[in-house]
Amino acid sequence: MKEMEREEKREQLRQDALAAWAGYQTTGLHVTAKEADAWLAKLEAGKRAAIPKCHA
């Protein structure tokens, strides 16, 4: 049963990644790794942080 759940999660992640890539190719909007890392660091520190704005 765990193997099936793992495969379902893996497939969902793959589908999400493909959708994100298609969105990027269509709009060019993105967040840099540096921006994402800074945002995640704030969240890890227990701080409230706004999601970084996407830009071209």
N, CA, C and O atoms as a GROMACS GRO file, in nm:
protein
  224
    1MET      N    1   0.082  -0.119   0.000
    1MET     CA    2   0.000   0.000   0.000
    1MET      C    3   0.087   0.126   0.000
    1MET      O    4   0.056   0.222  -0.071
    2LYS      N    5   0.193   0.126   0.078
    2LYS     CA    6   0.280   0.244   0.083
    2LYS      C    7   0.344   0.272  -0.052
    2LYS      O    8   0.362   0.387  -0.091
    3GLU      N    9   0.377   0.165  -0.123
    3GLU     CA   10   0.438   0.182  -0.256
    3GLU      C   11   0.342   0.253  -0.350
    3GLU      O   12   0.383   0.340  -0.428
    4MET      N   13   0.215   0.218  -0.344
    4MET     CA   14   0.114   0.281  -0.429
    4MET      C   15   0.100   0.429  -0.393
    4MET      O   16   0.094   0.513  -0.483
    5GLU      N   17   0.096   0.462  -0.264
    5GLU     CA   18   0.086   0.601  -0.222
    5GLU      C   19   0.208   0.680  -0.267
    5GLU      O   20   0.196   0.795  -0.311
    6ARG      N   21   0.325   0.620  -0.255
    6ARG     CA   22   0.448   0.686  -0.298
    6ARG      C   23   0.445   0.715  -0.447
    6ARG      O   24   0.484   0.823  -0.490
    7GLU      N   25   0.399   0.618  -0.526
    7GLU     CA   26   0.391   0.638  -0.671
    7GLU      C   27   0.288   0.745  -0.706
    7GLU      O   28   0.310   0.824  -0.798
    8GLU      N   29   0.177   0.748  -0.634
    8GLU     CA   30   0.076   0.850  -0.660
    8GLU      C   31   0.131   0.989  -0.628
    8GLU      O   32   0.108   1.084  -0.703
    9LYS      N   33   0.203   1.001  -0.518
    9LYS     CA   34   0.263   1.130  -0.482
    9LYS      C   35   0.369   1.170  -0.585
    9LYS      O   36   0.378   1.287  -0.622
   10ARG      N   37   0.448   1.074  -0.629
   10ARG     CA   38   0.550   1.102  -0.730
   10ARG      C   39   0.486   1.150  -0.860
   10ARG      O   40   0.535   1.245  -0.922
   11GLU      N   41   0.378   1.086  -0.900
   11GLU     CA   42   0.309   1.126  -1.023
   11GLU      C   43   0.247   1.265  -1.007
   11GLU      O   44   0.251   1.344  -1.101
   12GLN      N   45   0.192   1.295  -0.890
   12GLN     CA   46   0.135   1.428  -0.867
   12GLN      C   47   0.243   1.535  -0.874
   12GLN      O   48   0.222   1.641  -0.931
   13LEU      N   49   0.359   1.506  -0.815
   13LEU     CA   50   0.471   1.599  -0.821
   13LEU      C   51   0.514   1.622  -0.966
   13LEU      O   52   0.542   1.735  -1.006
   14ARG      N   53   0.520   1.515  -1.043
   14ARG     CA   54   0.557   1.526  -1.184
   14ARG      C   55   0.457   1.612  -1.260
   14ARG      O   56   0.496   1.698  -1.339
   15GLN      N   57   0.328   1.590  -1.237
   15GLN     CA   58   0.224   1.668  -1.303
   15GLN      C   59   0.232   1.815  -1.263
   15GLN      O   60   0.217   1.904  -1.347
   16ASP      N   61   0.256   1.841  -1.135
   16ASP     CA   62   0.270   1.979  -1.088
   16ASP      C   63   0.390   2.047  -1.153
   16ASP      O   64   0.382   2.164  -1.192
   17ALA      N   65   0.500   1.974  -1.164
   17ALA     CA   66   0.620   2.030  -1.226
   17ALA      C   67   0.596   2.061  -1.374
   17ALA      O   68   0.638   2.166  -1.424
   18LEU      N   69   0.528   1.971  -1.443
   18LEU     CA   70   0.498   1.995  -1.584
   18LEU      C   71   0.405   2.116  -1.601
   18LEU      O   72   0.423   2.195  -1.694
   19ALA      N   73   0.308   2.130  -1.513
   19ALA     CA   74   0.217   2.245  -1.520
   19ALA      C   75   0.294   2.374  -1.493
   19ALA      O   76   0.270   2.475  -1.559
   20ALA      N   77   0.385   2.372  -1.396
   20ALA     CA   78   0.464   2.491  -1.366
   20ALA      C   79   0.554   2.527  -1.484
   20ALA      O   80   0.567   2.645  -1.519
   21TRP      N   81   0.614   2.429  -1.546
   21TRP     CA   82   0.700   2.453  -1.662
   21TRP      C   83   0.618   2.511  -1.778
   21TRP      O   84   0.663   2.604  -1.845
   22ALA      N   85   0.500   2.458  -1.801
   22ALA     CA   86   0.414   2.510  -1.908
   22ALA      C   87   0.376   2.654  -1.879
   22ALA      O   88   0.374   2.738  -1.969
   23GLY      N   89   0.345   2.683  -1.755
   23GLY     CA   90   0.312   2.821  -1.717
   23GLY      C   91   0.428   2.915  -1.740
   23GLY      O   92   0.410   3.026  -1.790
   24TYR      N   93   0.547   2.871  -1.704
   24TYR     CA   94   0.666   2.954  -1.725
   24TYR      C   95   0.689   2.978  -1.874
   24TYR      O   96   0.717   3.090  -1.916
   25GLN      N   97   0.676   2.872  -1.954
   25GLN     CA   98   0.698   2.887  -2.097
   25GLN      C   99   0.596   2.982  -2.160
   25GLN      O  100   0.629   3.054  -2.255
   26THR      N  101   0.475   2.984  -2.108
   26THR     CA  102   0.370   3.069  -2.162
   26THR      C  103   0.389   3.215  -2.121
   26THR      O  104   0.375   3.305  -2.203
   27THR      N  105   0.421   3.237  -1.993
   27THR     CA  106   0.424   3.374  -1.940
   27THR      C  107   0.562   3.432  -1.918
   27THR      O  108   0.581   3.553  -1.924
   28GLY      N  109   0.659   3.345  -1.893
   28GLY     CA  110   0.794   3.392  -1.860
   28GLY      C  111   0.806   3.437  -1.714
   28GLY      O  112   0.914   3.477  -1.671
   29LEU      N  113   0.697   3.430  -1.639
   29LEU     CA  114   0.700   3.473  -1.499
   29LEU      C  115   0.771   3.367  -1.414
   29LEU      O  116   0.753   3.247  -1.433
   30HIS      N  117   0.852   3.416  -1.320
   30HIS     CA  118   0.927   3.324  -1.236
   30HIS      C  119   0.969   3.394  -1.107
   30HIS      O  120   0.953   3.515  -1.092
   31VAL      N  121   1.022   3.316  -1.016
   31VAL     CA  122   1.087   3.364  -0.894
   31VAL      C  123   1.225   3.302  -0.896
   31VAL      O  124   1.239   3.183  -0.925
   32THR      N  125   1.328   3.379  -0.865
   32THR     CA  126   1.463   3.325  -0.867
   32THR      C  127   1.485   3.232  -0.746
   32THR      O  128   1.411   3.239  -0.648
   33ALA      N  129   1.584   3.148  -0.756
   33ALA     CA  130   1.618   3.059  -0.645
   33ALA      C  131   1.655   3.141  -0.522
   33ALA      O  132   1.621   3.105  -0.410
   34LYS      N  133   1.725   3.252  -0.543
   34LYS     CA  134   1.765   3.338  -0.431
   34LYS      C  135   1.642   3.394  -0.360
   34LYS      O  136   1.637   3.398  -0.237
   35GLU      N  137   1.543   3.439  -0.438
   35GLU     CA  138   1.420   3.492  -0.380
   35GLU      C  139   1.344   3.383  -0.304
   35GLU      O  140   1.295   3.407  -0.194
   36ALA      N  141   1.334   3.266  -0.363
   36ALA     CA  142   1.264   3.155  -0.299
   36ALA      C  143   1.336   3.113  -0.171
   36ALA      O  144   1.272   3.088  -0.069
   37ASP      N  145   1.469   3.105  -0.175
   37ASP     CA  146   1.546   3.066  -0.056
   37ASP      C  147   1.527   3.166   0.058
   37ASP      O  148   1.513   3.126   0.173
   38ALA      N  149   1.527   3.295   0.025
   38ALA     CA  150   1.508   3.398   0.128
   38ALA      C  151   1.370   3.385   0.191
   38ALA      O  152   1.356   3.398   0.312
   39TRP      N  153   1.269   3.360   0.109
   39TRP     CA  154   1.132   3.344   0.158
   39TRP      C  155   1.122   3.221   0.248
   39TRP      O  156   1.064   3.227   0.357
   40LEU      N  157   1.178   3.110   0.202
   40LEU     CA  158   1.173   2.986   0.281
   40LEU      C  159   1.250   3.000   0.412
   40LEU      O  160   1.209   2.944   0.514
   41ALA      N  161   1.361   3.073   0.412
   41ALA     CA  162   1.438   3.094   0.534
   41ALA      C  163   1.356   3.169   0.638
   41ALA      O  164   1.361   3.137   0.757
   42LYS      N  165   1.279   3.268   0.593
   42LYS     CA  166   1.192   3.341   0.685
   42LYS      C  167   1.086   3.248   0.745
   42LYS      O  168   1.060   3.252   0.865
   43LEU      N  169   1.026   3.165   0.660
   43LEU     CA  170   0.926   3.072   0.709
   43LEU      C  171   0.986   2.973   0.809
   43LEU      O  172   0.925   2.944   0.912
   44GLU      N  173   1.105   2.922   0.779
   44GLU     CA  174   1.172   2.829   0.870
   44GLU      C  175   1.201   2.894   1.004
   44GLU      O  176   1.198   2.827   1.108
   45ALA      N  177   1.228   3.023   1.003
   45ALA     CA  178   1.258   3.096   1.126
   45ALA      C  179   1.131   3.130   1.204
   45ALA      O  180   1.137   3.193   1.310
   46GLY      N  181   1.015   3.089   1.151
   46GLY     CA  182   0.889   3.114   1.219
   46GLY      C  183   0.830   3.250   1.193
   46GLY      O  184   0.736   3.292   1.260
   47LYS      N  185   0.886   3.319   1.095
   47LYS     CA  186   0.837   3.453   1.061
   47LYS      C  187   0.728   3.443   0.954
   47LYS      O  188   0.727   3.350   0.873
   48ARG      N  189   0.638   3.539   0.956
   48ARG     CA  190   0.540   3.548   0.849
   48ARG      C  191   0.608   3.618   0.732
   48ARG      O  192   0.679   3.717   0.750
   49ALA      N  193   0.586   3.567   0.613
   49ALA     CA  194   0.651   3.628   0.498
   49ALA      C  195   0.558   3.617   0.377
   49ALA      O  196   0.497   3.513   0.353
   50ALA      N  197   0.548   3.725   0.304
   50ALA     CA  198   0.467   3.725   0.183
   50ALA      C  199   0.536   3.641   0.076
   50ALA      O  200   0.659   3.636   0.068
   51ILE      N  201   0.455   3.575  -0.004
   51ILE     CA  202   0.509   3.497  -0.115
   51ILE      C  203   0.577   3.594  -0.211
   51ILE      O  204   0.520   3.698  -0.243
   52PRO      N  205   0.697   3.560  -0.259
   52PRO     CA  206   0.765   3.650  -0.354
   52PRO      C  207   0.681   3.670  -0.480
   52PRO      O  208   0.613   3.579  -0.527
   53LYS      N  209   0.686   3.790  -0.532
   53LYS     CA  210   0.613   3.822  -0.655
   53LYS      C  211   0.687   3.766  -0.776
   53LYS      O  212   0.809   3.774  -0.786
   54CYS      N  213   0.611   3.708  -0.866
   54CYS     CA  214   0.668   3.658  -0.990
   54CYS      C  215   0.700   3.776  -1.082
   54CYS      O  216   0.632   3.879  -1.079
   55HIS      N  217   0.804   3.761  -1.162
   55HIS     CA  218   0.844   3.865  -1.255
   55HIS      C  219   0.903   3.801  -1.379
   55HIS      O  220   0.938   3.683  -1.379
   56ALA      N  221   0.912   3.879  -1.485
   56ALA     CA  222   0.965   3.828  -1.612
   56ALA      C  223   1.114   3.853  -1.620
   56ALA      O  224   1.177   3.817  -1.719
   0.00000   0.00000   0.00000
